Each structure stands twice: as C-alpha cells, then as structure tokens.
C-alpha cells in the first residue's frame, strides 16, 4: 500500500521514524503493518519503526527513544548534555528520556525512561528532537555519574566557559530534592570557590584533607605593590604569599593573562614563593604532592617574609552567554 502524503511529511520530520499509533491514524491497517515490518520496515523499539530495513542512524535512535516515551517526552540527562555539546557526555546507550508523571519509569532495550513531576523546564526543539535545558541536563547527568570526579568534570565543563550559571544549577539541585544533593552541592561549592578545571579541583580537594594547610584562595588575580597585574594561581596561600600552579595544557575560557600552566609563581614583590604539581602526579601519588606543599608552606611561614602582593577577588558565578533555564 502507498503511504499518505501527510504520513510521509511526518516521517521526514522524524528522520524516517514513526510510531504504531501514527501509522494506524494515517490509515495503515494492522495487516499491512505486520506485512511490511521485516520486509520494508525495521522495528526499533516496541511500537516504534524505521521506514527502512538498514541499521538506524544515531539521530534515528534518538528520535525513536523520544517517541517511545510518548507525548510530552524529551531527551534529558547525559543524552541532552551531549546534544548541547558537552564532551564529558555521550549519546550512547542508554539514551535517557524524561516522561511526565504518572507514566512510570522503565528500561526499554537501549532507552531509559524516567518519570518526573518537574515538567516546567524550557525544552529546545531541534531537528525533530525535544532536548531538555542545559542546566537540568548537567545536574541530572552529574547525579547519574558513577564517580564524583566525573561529575565534577561535567559541571566544570558547563560552567567554566559560561554555558550555564551556577545559580541555575543550584536551582535545579533544589528542585531535585534530596536525591544526590550532598555530592552535587559539594561540587557546586568547589566550582564557586574558583576551581575551573578538573586538575585544579583535584588540587583543592587534596589540600582540604591536610590538617596543616589553611584553605587557599583559588584563581584570584594578584597585583604588585604599584597595582600591576601579576598572575592568577590555581591556589594562593595568602598567609605566607605562596602560589601553586597546576601544570596543565587546559586554559580558562576567559583568556586570563598570566595563567600559562607553569610549574609555579616566579618573583613577586621581592619574594619568591612557588609550588607546582602536575595532573599526573596528583593522580599517581597525591600523598607525596600534599607533603611537598606542606613542606613548602612550613618553610614560607618560618621565613617570616611575605611578598607585597594584594589579592583582587574574581567573580565566582560567570554570566552566561544565553539563558539556560
């Protein structure tokens, strides 16, 4: 049988993927549907078909997952975050879809459907897909991450280049309730304190475990005696005037001058207080790196000298380039 022009237009808008209900409403009989599945069409998910026999593309799988959720469903979590461009996430299985309550949560093949009462978020319609807002996608993806470091990387990737605001993430954490909130709030606090890359966050987390080191300032601009701009170290111990830089090729999105990923801070205000670590060393032997920093801080304190350096606080919540919901 020939398909109606209206059905063909609908199928094109959905990348060649249609539901059983759409086919029946367009006049395809149940007998015709049974005949064509396996011969001309491919079953992707229960009640969802591709009008082809070949393997589906990634886009077709995404549309099929959304259609499996029913009316009002949208792509969410790690899937939505990946579609927004975050490299920390992928659109691979399971494809995550939110469905309005009272529909129940369930797993269908390579699709995870999760029921939610929070249906008021702005949804982006893009190329046949409904994609959840970035702020909620980041929070949900971070909550789903198996390891805290992975969750932290995702949040930093979204906040550091100003793709989303910290207060938008905090709002989404509040809306989630208690589920995963302790870890999420800890990560947001780290980012708000100035951790703008995963190695920097690892460094600050390591320093917090020391009973001998005070809490450092992160990514604050330093100026000299005459107001000249000096640098912005990853960690600054203001009590002794000691800076610590992470040797990393990652750069901040604001193009911060002086933050070149070197081993430490050179002469500042007539004194030299420096320390440097590498991401590899932090991962390989964090205890040894912490002891190095403790010895350097003790030495600086015993010297009784401090550089004539002033700290210029930087904003902790970068403004977004566009509304994120």
C-alpha positions as CSV (number, residue, x, y, z in Angstrom):
1,X,0.0,0.0,0.0
2,X,1.0,3.6,-0.6
3,X,1.6,5.9,2.4
4,X,-0.4,9.1,2.5
5,X,1.4,12.4,1.8
6,X,0.7,13.5,5.3
7,X,2.4,10.5,6.8
8,X,5.4,10.9,4.5
9,X,5.8,14.5,5.7
10,X,5.6,13.4,9.3
11,X,8.1,10.6,8.7
12,X,10.6,13.1,7.1
13,X,10.2,15.4,10.1
14,X,11.1,12.5,12.4
15,X,14.0,11.2,10.3
16,X,12.1,8.3,8.9
17,X,10.9,7.0,12.3
18,X,7.2,6.7,13.2
19,X,5.1,5.1,15.9
20,X,2.5,2.4,15.5
21,X,-0.2,4.9,16.5
22,X,0.9,7.3,13.8
23,X,0.8,4.6,11.2
24,X,-2.7,3.4,12.2
25,X,-4.0,7.0,12.4
26,X,-2.7,7.6,8.8
27,X,-4.7,4.7,7.5
28,X,-2.1,1.8,7.6
29,X,-4.0,-1.4,8.5
30,X,-2.7,-3.8,11.1
31,X,-2.3,-6.5,8.5
32,X,-0.3,-4.1,6.3
33,X,1.8,-3.1,9.3
34,X,2.6,-6.8,10.1
35,X,3.4,-7.4,6.4
36,X,5.9,-4.6,6.0
37,X,7.8,-5.0,9.3
38,X,10.8,-7.1,8.5
39,X,10.3,-6.7,4.7
40,X,10.3,-3.0,4.2
41,X,10.4,-1.5,7.7
42,X,12.5,-2.1,10.8
43,X,11.2,-2.4,14.4
44,X,13.4,-0.2,16.6
45,X,11.5,-0.3,19.9
46,X,8.1,-1.6,20.9
47,X,5.6,0.4,18.8
48,X,8.4,2.4,17.0
49,X,9.5,1.7,13.5
50,X,12.0,3.0,10.9
51,X,10.7,3.1,7.4
52,X,13.8,1.2,6.2
53,X,15.5,-2.1,6.8
54,X,19.0,-0.8,7.4
55,X,20.6,0.0,10.7
56,X,19.3,3.2,12.2
57,X,21.5,6.3,12.5
58,X,22.2,7.9,15.8
59,X,19.7,10.6,15.1
60,X,17.0,8.0,14.3
61,X,17.8,6.2,17.6
62,X,17.4,9.5,19.5
63,X,14.0,10.2,17.8
64,X,12.9,6.6,18.4
65,X,13.8,6.9,22.1
66,X,11.8,10.1,22.4
67,X,8.8,8.6,20.6
68,X,8.9,5.6,22.9
69,X,8.3,7.9,25.8
70,X,5.1,9.1,24.3
71,X,3.6,12.6,24.1
72,X,5.4,15.2,26.0
73,X,8.6,13.2,26.4
74,X,12.0,14.8,26.0
75,X,15.7,13.8,25.9
76,X,17.4,14.5,29.2
77,X,20.4,13.8,31.4
78,X,23.7,12.8,29.8
79,X,21.9,12.5,26.4
80,X,20.7,16.1,26.5
81,X,24.1,17.3,27.9
82,X,25.9,15.6,25.0
83,X,23.5,17.2,22.4
84,X,24.2,20.6,24.0
85,X,27.9,20.0,23.2
86,X,29.4,18.8,26.4
87,X,32.3,16.4,25.7
88,X,32.1,14.8,29.1
89,X,28.8,13.1,28.0
90,X,27.8,10.9,25.1
91,X,24.5,10.0,23.5
92,X,25.3,6.3,23.7
93,X,23.2,3.7,25.5
94,X,21.2,4.2,27.5
95,X,19.5,7.1,25.8
96,X,17.8,9.0,28.7
97,X,14.3,10.3,28.3
98,X,12.1,12.0,30.8
99,X,8.3,11.3,30.7
100,X,5.6,13.2,32.5
101,X,4.1,11.6,35.6
102,X,2.0,9.5,36.2
103,X,3.8,7.5,33.4
104,X,6.2,5.1,35.1
105,X,9.9,4.8,34.9
106,X,11.2,1.8,33.0
107,X,14.0,0.5,30.8
108,X,13.2,-0.5,27.2
109,X,16.2,-2.0,25.4
110,X,18.7,0.9,25.0
111,X,16.3,3.5,26.3
112,X,15.8,4.6,29.9
113,X,12.5,6.3,30.6
114,X,12.3,8.2,33.9
115,X,9.1,9.6,35.2
116,X,9.1,13.2,36.5
117,X,6.7,15.7,38.0
118,X,9.1,18.5,37.1
119,X,7.8,19.3,33.7
120,X,8.2,23.1,33.6
121,X,11.7,23.3,32.2
122,X,12.3,25.0,28.9
123,X,12.7,22.4,26.2
124,X,14.6,23.0,22.9
125,X,13.0,21.7,19.7
126,X,15.8,20.9,17.4
127,X,15.7,18.8,14.2
128,X,12.9,16.5,15.3
129,X,14.1,16.2,18.8
130,X,13.0,17.7,22.1
131,X,16.0,18.4,24.3
132,X,15.9,19.4,27.9
133,X,17.5,22.6,29.1
134,X,21.3,22.6,29.7
135,X,21.1,23.4,33.5
136,X,18.9,20.4,34.3
137,X,20.8,18.2,31.9
138,X,24.0,19.0,33.7
139,X,22.6,18.4,37.2
140,X,20.9,15.2,36.2
141,X,24.0,13.9,34.4
142,X,26.2,14.8,37.3
143,X,23.9,13.0,39.7
144,X,24.0,9.9,37.4
145,X,27.8,9.9,37.1
146,X,29.3,6.8,38.8
147,X,32.3,8.8,40.2
148,X,32.5,12.2,41.8
149,X,35.5,13.2,39.6
150,X,33.4,12.5,36.5
151,X,30.5,14.6,37.9
152,X,32.9,17.4,38.8
153,X,34.3,17.4,35.3
154,X,30.9,17.7,33.8
155,X,29.9,20.7,35.9
156,X,33.2,22.5,35.3
157,X,32.9,21.9,31.6
158,X,29.5,23.6,31.6
159,X,30.3,26.5,34.0
160,X,33.8,27.4,33.1
161,X,33.1,28.6,29.5
162,X,29.9,30.4,30.7
163,X,27.5,27.9,29.1
164,X,25.4,27.9,32.3
165,X,25.2,29.9,35.5
166,X,26.0,28.4,38.9
167,X,22.7,29.8,40.3
168,X,20.8,28.0,37.5
169,X,22.5,24.7,38.6
170,X,21.7,25.4,42.2
171,X,18.1,26.0,41.3
172,X,18.0,22.6,39.6
173,X,19.6,20.9,42.5
174,X,17.0,22.4,44.8
175,X,14.2,21.2,42.5
176,X,15.6,17.6,42.6
177,X,15.2,17.3,46.3
178,X,17.4,15.0,48.3
179,X,18.5,12.7,45.6
180,X,22.2,13.1,45.2
181,X,22.1,16.6,46.6
182,X,25.0,16.2,49.0
183,X,27.5,15.4,46.3
184,X,26.0,18.0,43.9
185,X,26.2,20.8,46.4
186,X,29.8,19.9,47.3
187,X,30.8,20.1,43.6
188,X,28.9,23.4,43.1
189,X,30.7,24.8,46.2
190,X,34.1,23.8,44.7
191,X,33.3,25.5,41.4
192,X,32.0,28.6,43.1
193,X,35.3,28.7,45.1
194,X,37.2,29.0,41.8
195,X,38.0,25.5,40.6
196,X,37.9,26.0,36.8
197,X,39.4,22.7,35.7
198,X,39.4,19.2,36.9
199,X,43.1,19.2,37.9
200,X,42.6,22.4,39.9
201,X,39.6,20.9,41.6
202,X,41.6,17.8,42.4
203,X,44.3,20.0,43.9
204,X,41.9,22.0,46.1
205,X,40.2,18.8,47.3
206,X,43.6,17.4,48.2
207,X,44.6,20.5,50.1
208,X,41.4,20.3,52.2
209,X,42.5,17.0,53.6
210,X,45.6,18.5,55.2
211,X,45.4,19.4,58.9
212,X,48.4,21.7,58.4
213,X,47.4,23.8,55.4
214,X,44.9,26.7,55.6
215,X,42.2,27.0,52.9
216,X,43.7,28.6,49.9
217,X,42.1,31.1,47.5
218,X,41.5,29.8,44.0
219,X,42.1,31.6,40.8
220,X,42.3,35.1,42.3
221,X,44.2,37.8,40.5
222,X,47.3,39.1,42.2
223,X,48.7,42.6,41.9
224,X,52.0,44.0,43.0
225,X,53.0,47.0,45.2
226,X,52.1,49.5,42.4
227,X,48.9,47.7,41.3
228,X,50.5,45.9,38.4
229,X,48.8,42.6,37.5
230,X,50.9,39.6,38.3
231,X,49.2,36.3,37.7
232,X,46.2,34.2,38.8
233,X,47.5,31.0,40.5
234,X,45.3,27.9,40.9
235,X,45.8,28.1,44.7
236,X,47.1,31.1,46.7
237,X,48.0,30.8,50.4
238,X,47.6,34.4,51.4
239,X,49.1,34.0,54.9
240,X,52.6,33.3,53.5
241,X,52.2,34.6,50.0
242,X,52.7,31.2,48.3
243,X,51.2,30.4,44.9
244,X,50.6,26.9,43.4
245,X,50.0,26.3,39.7
246,X,48.9,23.1,38.1
247,X,51.0,22.2,35.1
248,X,48.2,21.6,32.6
249,X,47.5,22.4,28.9
250,X,43.9,23.3,29.8
251,X,43.2,27.1,29.6
252,X,40.5,29.1,31.1
253,X,37.7,30.3,28.8
254,X,38.2,34.0,29.9
255,X,41.6,34.1,28.4
256,X,43.2,35.0,31.7
257,X,46.6,36.6,31.2
258,X,49.5,35.1,33.1
259,X,47.8,31.7,33.6
260,X,50.1,29.7,31.5
261,X,50.1,26.3,33.3
262,X,53.7,26.7,34.5
263,X,55.3,25.0,37.5
264,X,54.9,27.9,39.9
265,X,54.9,31.6,40.5
266,X,58.2,33.5,40.0
267,X,59.4,36.5,41.9
268,X,56.5,38.5,43.3
269,X,57.1,41.7,45.2
270,X,60.6,40.9,46.1
271,X,60.0,37.4,47.5
272,X,59.8,34.0,45.8
273,X,57.1,31.6,47.0
274,X,56.3,28.9,44.5
275,X,54.9,25.4,44.1
276,X,53.9,23.3,41.2
277,X,52.1,20.0,40.6
278,X,51.1,18.0,37.6
279,X,47.8,16.3,37.0
280,X,49.7,13.0,36.5
281,X,51.5,13.4,39.8
282,X,48.2,14.3,41.6
283,X,46.7,11.1,40.3
284,X,49.7,8.9,40.8
285,X,50.7,9.9,44.4
286,X,48.5,12.5,45.9
287,X,50.0,12.0,49.3
288,X,53.5,12.8,48.1
289,X,52.3,16.0,46.5
290,X,50.4,17.1,49.6
291,X,53.6,16.6,51.7
292,X,55.6,18.7,49.2
293,X,53.0,21.5,49.6
294,X,53.0,21.2,53.4
295,X,56.8,21.5,53.5
296,X,56.8,24.5,51.2
297,X,54.2,26.2,53.3
298,X,56.1,25.5,56.5
299,X,59.3,26.9,55.0
300,X,57.5,30.0,53.9
301,X,56.0,30.6,57.3
302,X,59.3,30.1,59.1
303,X,61.0,32.6,56.9
304,X,58.8,35.4,58.3
305,X,58.8,37.2,55.0
306,X,55.8,37.8,52.7
307,X,55.6,39.3,49.2
308,X,53.9,42.7,48.8
309,X,51.1,41.2,46.9
310,X,47.4,42.1,47.0
311,X,44.5,39.7,46.1
312,X,41.8,41.0,43.7
313,X,38.8,38.7,44.1
314,X,37.3,37.4,40.9
315,X,33.6,36.8,40.3
316,X,32.5,33.3,41.3
317,X,29.5,33.0,39.1
318,X,30.3,33.8,35.5
319,X,27.4,35.2,33.5
320,X,26.0,33.0,30.7
321,X,26.2,33.8,27.1
322,X,22.5,33.0,26.8
323,X,19.5,31.9,29.0
324,X,19.8,28.3,30.1
325,X,16.6,27.7,32.0
